[in-house]
Each structure stands twice: as C-alpha cells, then as structure tokens.
C-alpha cells in the first residue's frame, strides 16, 4: 500500500462550505510568458500568413518544410492509416464512430415556421456553419477519440468543410489519429499546432482558409490563442482540468470507485476527483482501495499528485444532500453509483454528463457510449452544455408579414418607437400601414 493523504470533508461540519470552496478553487490565469508568446504568434501569422506558420513549425515542432503544401496530409494517407490499423483497433474505432454518429444524429435541429391568422409567417431557419477548424493535440498525446467527438457532430450538422490541424513534432504522425480523421469525414488535415495553428484557422493564410469556428482541446498556448481570437471566430470553450464527482450509496465495489477516480486523476496533476457518500466506513474502504491499487498504475506519479492536491472524500447526511453538494460543484462528469439512479436524477441540475448506475463508468463516455466527451469544466456546467450538433448550427429568425399584419404590428411598433425617441423606426412602420 502507498502512503497518500486525501482531503476528508464532512458536510455537517461548520466549516464545510469554506473547505469545499478551497477544494474547488482553481486559478486558470495564464502567465505573462504565455500571453506574450501567443500575442507575438497571432500577430505574425495574421500579417505574414504561411511564412510565419512554416517558421513556427520549424521552431516548435522541429519540422522544416519548403512550403505549406508539405504540411498538408492527403486524403489517401488518411484512408491508408485506417486500412492499416490492427484489426482490433480498427474495429473499436469504427464501433465508437458508429455510436457517436447515431447519438448526434438525434440532436440535429430543423427549420420551422408557423402562420398567424392574418397570414403573417414567423419561424426559424437552421443552417450549418460553412467551415470549422478542429485542433487535435499531437506529440506524445494521441487522442483519436477527440477527433471523433469533435468532427462527427460537425459533419452531422452539415458543415461543408472541416479542417483539422495536428502537430507532428519531429515529423512523427499518429496513425490512429489519422484513421479517426478518415472515419469522421475530415476534409483537410495540416501538420501544424500551437498558437500558430489557431491563428492560421482564425485569420486564414494563403493556404489555409479562414474558418467560422475552432473546436478541440490543446495546451495553455492553444487555450490562450482561442481566447484571443474569440469574436473573430467562434470557439467551443476554454476547458479547465478534467473532473469527476462520484455519488455512491456505499454498495459499489470500492475498487471500482477507486479506479473511476483514477480515470480522471491520470489526465494531469490538476485534474480533480471527488467522492460523496453517506457512509464513513465506505469512504475508508475506497481510500484503502486507492492505496492498494495505485502502485500498479503506470501513471502513478500523476495520479498521486492529482489526488493529494485536488481530490476529496466527502461524508454527507444522505443522497439528497449529496445531490445538493453536486449541484454546488457542477462537475464535468457525475457518476450516480447508487441502487436507483433514476430516483436521484431529478435532483441533479448541474453536470456536464451524468453516468447512471454502478455499471456506467465515466471511461465509457470518453470513448464509445455515444454522447460527446467535450464537456463544461470548472463549474461552467451551471450554464453550459456538452459539445453537440447544435454547436455547428446557427439559427436565423424568419419574419414574413402580411398586409393585414403590417397594419396591426405597425401600430404597436410605431407607438414603441416614438416612445423610445426613434422617429425613423416609427415612420418606417407607419409607411406599411397606408
């Protein structure tokens, strides 16, 4: 067993609120060095286009090329990567893609109208974004699941062109990522990363066309660049460290819960794993499982740091109070590891994704359950939703006023316009009343 001290909180304690706030506290501000570097890169790519992208790719990824054409991966190479995957990996990737596509097809919104008695027609026209940029981490990280979760909803929405950027330090490509791009229907792939890739997508270069929205995870430089270009293009979100909150009634195998907590802690040292339970003895059992299982984990050091700094075991009065605490935390991932999760579900108001029942581990949602794994973090689940088809569609209001409606609505509009002191508005409405 490993020696590890985990924060223990008691919801009945007078200082519980303060201790919980301290546990959840996270400073997402980027340091001056990151901000300055990103500012310089964005300005360079905006003014110098392809030349700047090529220079930064040589500097940061140690990949020197003569022109941007050498940084684009052709479709034939994507398809070849898919065909050459080991059978079990190819089957798993296809199965995951099928499930993600089937789920997101149900999210697609359609245009609608209705006609009022005087013949006025009102409604909403739903259209897809024209072009979307997808950032995929490269280097040591390989996230084919991220490709599927970002690209498939965009294609289901009807996005015409999906451009993926992925860094390939020292020229090393990841076949699983390329295969996922082929499966998801990505249109173009460039071997670039970092803030320079975000800038190329946001501003456009001689080779890379400007996109309407940028999605996908990245490091601090990528996140800062996305933050800076928001408004020029749309972005999905600025994601914080990964989080899992487990509500358990004390009847699930403690080893299962310990491993579920590990599944987020292994992402990075800032990830957060929290367990809430009304049974103090069970909290002890899970802590013992953590100490027992941790030495065998390949990412033991990362998990241990994450658990020591940001994990928490919370004793509550009952499951109703557990739900109240969960709503205060508004976690990215929420597991309801209880006998009757359907009864507890109505009490849950804020969570990115809710995993119901003892058999539903969060890892299934990361890869193949179907719902999107791009989720709001850092309590933003209070007002944000998972990435979905709706993020790649936009809505235009439709207003087709009949002659009769122009008279009726004109009176109302003119009265309000004159009340606001906007005479041209009022006159414009009155002209249609004649």
N, C-alpha and C positions, 0 to 999 in steps of 0.2 A: 504493500500500500504506500501511496505517496502522501507526503505531508502538505496539505493545502488548506488554507483558511478561507472559508466562504462567508460572505456577509449574511447574517441571520437577522430578520426583521420580524417584529410581532405587531400585527395590525391593532392590537389592543393597547399598545404602549403609547404614552402621551406624546412621545417624540416621533411617532411613526411617520407622520406627514413630512417632517423635516428630513428624516433619514431616507425616505423614499425619493424625495426631490434630489437629495445628494447622490443617490444611487443612479438616478436617471440623467443627471447633469452631464452634458457633453458640449465641448467647445468646438464648433465646426469652422471657426475662422481660419482662413489660410494665412500663412506668414508672409511677411513683406517680400521675401525672396521669390516665392511662388507667384505672387501678384505682379511683381516687376518683370519676371521672366515671361509670364503669359502676356502682359501688356506689350512687351517688345515683339513677341512672336506674332501676335494678332496684327500689329501694325505692319510688320514686314510682309506677311502673306497678303494682307489687304492691298498693299502698294506694289509688291513685286511678284505676286502670284506664284506660278510654277517654280521659278528660280529659287524663291525663298523656301518652298516646300522641299525641293531637292537638297538644298543646303542643310536644312534642319534634320532631314532624314539621314544624311551622311554623318552629321554631328552626333545625334542621339541614338540612332539605330546602327551606326557603323555600316551603312549600306549606301555605296556610291554608285550612281547611275548617270548616264549621259542625258537622259530626258525622262519626262513623265510617263511616256509610253512603256518604259521599262518597269514602272511601278504598278502597272495595271495587270491583274491576273485574268487571263482569258477564260471564257465560259468552258472551253474544252478542258482546261486544267481543273476547274471545279467539278465537272462531271467525272473526270478521271479519278479524282480523290474519293468521290463517293463510291465508284465502282471497285476501287482497290482496297476499301476498308475490310478488315477481318469480318467474317460473316456475322459474328455475334454483335459486333459494334454497329454494323450496317443495319441489322435487324432492329436493334434497340433505338437507333436514331430515327429510322422510319416509323417505328411504333410511336415514339414520342411525338414526332411531327404530325402524324395522323390524329392523335388525341388533342394536341394543341389546336390544330386546324378545326376539328369538329366542335370543340368548345367555343372558339372565337367566331365561327360562322353564325352562332346563335346571338351574337352581340351586334351584328350588323344592323344599323338603323336605316330606315327607308323614308323617302319623302312622303308628305301627307298634305291634304287640303280639306277644307270644308266650305260649304256655300251657305251664306246667310239668306234669310227670306227675301231681301231686296236684290239678291243677285251678286252681292259682294263676295268675292272668294278670298279666303285667307289660308295661309298654310306655311309650310316649311320645306325648303329644298335641301336635301342632304347630298353632299358631294365629297369625294375623296381628295386628299392633298395630291398635288401633282408629283412632287418629288421629295423623298425623305432620305436623310443620311443616317446610317447606323454605325455607331462606334463599337468596335469589339476589341477588348484587351488582347494583347499579344505577348510575346516574350515567354516567360515562364508560365504565365497563365494561359489556359486553353478552355474557352467557355462555349462549346457548341450549343449548349442549352440556351445561352444568351442570344445566339443568332436566331434560333427557332422562336423564342419568346418575343423578340422584337420584330423580326421580319414577317412572320406568318400573319399576325394581326394587320400589319400594313398592307399585305397583299390581299387579305380577305376584304379589307376596306375598299380596295380598288386603286391603291396608289400605283401610278403609272410607271415610275422609275424609282428603284431602291438602290442607293449607292452605299456600299459597305467600305469602311476603312478599318484596317487592322495592321498594327505594326509588326514587322518581322525582323527583329534585331539580328544582325549578322546574316540576314537573308534566310533565316530558318522559318519555314512555313509550317503550319499545323494542319495536317490533312483532315482531321476531324472537324475543324472549324470551316475549312473549305467545302467539305462534304455537306455540312449543315447549310451553308450558303446555297449550294446547288439544290438541296431539298426544299428550301424555303422560297426559292424563286428570286434570289437577289440578282439584280440586273448587271451591276458593275462592282468590281472589287479593286481597291487600291491598297498597296502595301505601305501605308503611312499611318502614323499615330501621333499621340500627344496633342498639345495645343495647336500645332501646325495643321493637323488633320481637321480639327474642329473649325479652325479659321478658313481652311480651303472649302469646307462644306458651307459655312455661313456666308462667305463673301463671294465664293466662286473664283476659279483661276482660268487660265487659258484652256486647261484640260478638264478640270472638274467643274461641272455646272453647280450653280448655287441651288441649295435645297430650301424647302419650306420649313422643315423641322428636323431636329437632330435628337436621336434617342440612343440609349445604350450607356453602360457603365464605364468608368475609367478612373485613373488615379487623381491626385489632387490637382495636377495641371490641367487635366481634361475637365474636371468639375469646375474649376475656376474659369476656364475658357468658355464653357457652356453658360455659366452665369453671366459672363461679359457680353456674349453675343445674343442673349435673350432679348427679344424685341426686334432684332434684325431677322431672326428666325425663331420659330418656336422650339422649346425643349421639352423633354418628358418630365424631368425632375432633377433636383440636386440631392442625390441619395447620400444618407449617412451610413454608419456602420450597421451591419446586419443584426437583427434582434429576434429572439424567440421568447415567448411567455407561455408557460405551461400551467394550466389549471388542472389539478389532479385531485380525485376524491380519496386517494390513498390506497387504491386497489390495483393499480397498474404495476407490473413488474418494475422494481426500482432500476434495474439495469436498462430497461427500455428508456425510461425518462432520463437517466444519466447520459445515454448515448444521444438522445434528442437534444439535450443541452450542448453536448459536444458538437453537434452538427452545425451549430451557428458559431460557437466559440472557435472552431478551427478556421473560419474565414480569415480573421485577423485579430490582433491583440485588443482592438477597440470594440469588437462585437460584444453583444450583451445577451446573457441567458438568465432567465428568471423562472422560478417555480413557486407557485402559490398552492397551499394545501391546508386544510383544517386539522390535519393530524401531525402533531410534532414528531411522533415516533417515525412516521413515514418520511419526513424531512431528513431525519437522522439516517434512515435506510438509503435514501438517494445519495446523501453525502458520502456514505460508506461505499456505495457503488461507484461514485466518481473517483474516489481514491483507488479503488480496486482496478477499474478499467483504464484509467488514464495512462499508466506506464506502457501499455501495449499500443497506444495511438502513435502513428508516425509523426503527426503534428503536435506532439505532446507539449512542446515548449510554448507554442502559440496558444493552445487551449488553456494551459495552466495560467498564462499571463492574463488572458481574457477573463477567466473565471475569478482569479484573485482580485482583479481590478474592478470588474463591472458586473459580476454575477450576484444573484441574491436568492435566498431561500426565505419565503415569507409565510409565516403562520397566520391564518385568518380564522374568523369565527365559523363561517360556513361557506358554501358555494355561492350564495347570494352576495356575500361580502367580497368573495374572490372576483366575481364579475364586476363589482363596483371598482375594485382596485385595478382590474384590467382596463376598464374604461378610462381611468386616470392615466394609465401608461400608454394606451392606444398603440399597441405593438404592431410591428410589421407582420410577424407570424404569431398566431394564437392557437395553441392546441387545447382542446377541451377533452382531456383524457379522463372521462367520467363515464359512469354507467348509462346515463341518459342525457346525451349532449343536446338533444332536441328540446328538452325542457329548459336547459340553461341558455340556449341560443337567443331567445328574445331579450334577455338581459344584456346582451353584448351589443354595444353601439359603435365602438371604435376599434377596428382592427383591419389590417391590410388583407389578410387571408385567414380564414378560420378552418381549422382541421378538426373534424368531429369524430370522437370515439377513440378507443385505445389502439385500434389498428391503423389509424391515419397519422403516420409520422410526417413531419414537415418535409423531409427529403423527397417524398413522392411528389409534392407540389413543385419542388425545384426542377424536376426533370420531366415527368410524364403524366401527371394526373390530368392535365388539360388546362386549368386556369393559369393565368400569367404569373410568373415569379417576379416580375418587376413591380415592387410594392412600395408604398409610402413608409418612410422610416422617421425616427426622431419625433414621434408624436404627431406627425402630419397626417396620420390616418384619421384624425379628428375632422379633417376637411378634404382629404384626397382619396383617390381610389386606385386600384391596380391599373397598370397599363392595359389598354384594350383596343378593340377596333375603333371605338368612339374617339380615341386619341388621334386617329388618322383620317377622321371625317370632320367636316365642318358644316354648319347649318346657315342657310340664308333664309330670311323671312320673305314670304310671298304675300303681296297685297295687290289685289285687282278689284278696284272699287267700281261699282255700277253707277249709272247716272243718278239713280234714286239714292244710293248710298253716299254719293258725293255731296248731296244736299244735306242729308241728315248728319253725316260726320263733319261736314264743313261748318255747320253752326257751332258744334262743340269745339272743333279745333280753333275756329276764329275767336270764340269767346276766351279760350285759354291763352291763345297767342297774344291777344290785346292785353289780357291780364298780366302777361309777362313783359309787356312793352315791346313785343316783336311784331311790328306792323306788317312787314313783308310776309311773314308767315300767315298772318290773318288774311291779308289781301289774296295771297296765293290760294287759300282755301275758299274764299268767297267767290273768286272767279269761276270756280266749278259749280257754284250754286245758281248761276244765271240760266 
